Amino acid sequence: MVNIEAFYHSCSSTISYIVFDQLGGHAIIIDSVLDFSLPSGKIGSEFADKQIAFIKDNQLTVDWILETHAHADHLSAAHYLKSQLGGQTAVSAGITIVQQTFKQVFNISDQELLATGDVFDVLLVSEQVIKFGHLRVLVLATPGHTNDSLTYLVEDNAFVGDTLFMPDGGTARCDFPGGDAGTLFDSIKRIHSLAEGTKLWLCHDYQPNGRVLKYTTTVAESKRDNIHINDKISKADFIQLRQKRDKSLAVPKLLYPAIQVNIRGGKLPSAEQGEQVFLKIPIEQSLFYPEKSGKS
Ligand SMILES: [Fe+2]
């Protein structure tokens, strides 16, 4: 039997899941979150500690700490949770492409980070099966939001990451490096081809129009009611809608901090002065260095 406990992180509107076979049994944690304050640079574990307490209270053994993708809106607690609970961290093998891309963006050295995915214990590929206790997780590649996006299927529960939101929330943006609206359409069609009663568990809910928090729907509901992609919308129309909408979206507030930590599997960069750690922000230089902007 599958047991699912959802944990809602309100600052990032993220839902992280603990999935387990039975009390006293085996568990996985999906899309964990560290608390982070951008103005102060403070990182905290209050949210992750609630999950640790749940695991301990229910005497669960954590086998896997999984990411659906390299998130751009929150910092992963995977490294912290592993240090407290054990288990293996895992992400898509496509993470190496994300690492390569952002190593360049942040000018990260090879000594600091190799783009080989070695900061994770296991790199996953589509159709792979991993096990915890009596349960199995079928890994499905569902790229589009990012090239490394995965869906984890545990019996009739699909943890879809950012591919889909609740029907009234539509779909995730496709304008990050490696994102592609047409690819997302194909991935969502794949999710929609699962049995109609399959429960979809979402990574985010932004509560459109102020409605109460919801983070689970079904394939049948999603196919019928999703405002961006449903049985009546063609691929060409979806691509047009998605690309138009992406042009109107702001850069996520935690994009740079989140990506720098998440391509390291939730570890912080190495300390530079004693214990002090820094995160970088790439600056657009045209104001102070116009000769480098290509306009002079
Ligand atoms: Fe995302």
Residues whose N, C-alpha, C, O or C-beta is under 5 A from the ligand:
A	BS01	LIG	H71 A72 D162
